[in-house]
Amino acid sequence: MPPSDPSDPTDEPTRLPVRRRPRLSRFLVVGALVGFVVGAVISLLGPDAPGSSAGQEVVLLGATGAVFVGLAAAIVYLALDRRAARD
């Protein structure tokens, strides 16, 4: 291999664009946790359901909130990922 000439412009490193993208796992985990907390708070502050305990209400409404807010977080992720692809 011949020695490189310091004045040769082809020896300069090329700069590649860095594409920052959101992480799906973070969106889903945070969305599910927020949904669970919101559902649990609603179950504790709302009226009592006949034939079920407070713990059952917390789990049921918390899981329902986790699913719906997790899905909403996934939709937000898709929108942000699409926007990052255009930039």
C-alpha positions in Angstrom: 0.0 0.0 0.0 1.5 3.4 -1.0 2.0 6.0 1.7 -0.9 8.4 1.9 -0.4 12.1 1.0 -1.6 14.4 3.8 -2.9 16.9 1.3 -5.0 14.3 -0.5 -8.7 15.2 0.2 -9.9 11.6 -0.2 -8.1 10.6 3.0 -10.5 12.7 5.1 -13.2 10.7 7.0 -16.6 10.9 5.6 -19.4 12.2 7.8 -22.6 10.2 7.9 -25.9 11.6 9.0 -27.1 10.3 12.4 -30.7 9.4 12.5 -32.2 9.6 16.0 -35.2 7.4 16.4 -37.5 6.9 19.4 -37.4 3.5 21.2 -40.5 1.5 21.1 -39.9 -0.4 24.3 -39.7 2.9 26.3 -43.0 4.1 24.9 -44.8 0.9 25.6 -43.5 0.5 29.2 -44.1 4.1 30.1 -47.6 4.0 28.5 -48.5 0.8 30.3 -47.3 2.1 33.7 -49.2 5.4 33.3 -52.3 3.5 32.2 -52.1 1.1 35.1 -51.7 4.0 37.6 -54.6 6.0 36.1 -56.9 2.9 36.1 -56.0 2.1 39.7 -56.7 5.6 40.8 -60.0 5.6 39.0 -61.0 2.3 40.6 -60.1 3.6 44.1 -61.9 7.0 43.7 -65.0 5.6 41.8 -68.0 3.9 43.2 -67.7 0.3 44.5 -68.7 -2.5 42.2 -71.1 -5.0 43.8 -69.6 -8.5 44.3 -65.9 -7.6 43.9 -63.2 -6.4 46.3 -61.2 -3.3 46.0 -58.2 -5.3 44.9 -60.1 -6.9 42.1 -61.2 -3.5 40.9 -57.7 -2.1 41.0 -56.3 -5.0 39.0 -59.1 -5.0 36.4 -59.2 -1.2 35.8 -55.4 -1.0 36.0 -54.9 -3.7 33.4 -57.5 -2.1 31.2 -55.9 1.3 31.5 -52.4 -0.3 30.8 -53.7 -1.9 27.6 -55.4 1.3 26.2 -52.8 3.8 27.2 -50.1 1.3 25.9 -51.8 1.2 22.6 -52.1 5.0 22.5 -48.3 5.2 23.3 -47.6 2.8 20.4 -49.6 5.1 18.0 -47.6 8.1 19.3 -44.4 6.2 18.7 -45.4 5.4 15.1 -46.1 9.0 14.4 -42.8 10.2 15.9 -40.9 7.4 14.1 -42.4 8.4 10.8 -41.6 12.1 11.4 -38.0 11.1 12.3 -37.7 9.2 9.0 -38.6 12.3 7.0 -36.0 14.6 8.6 
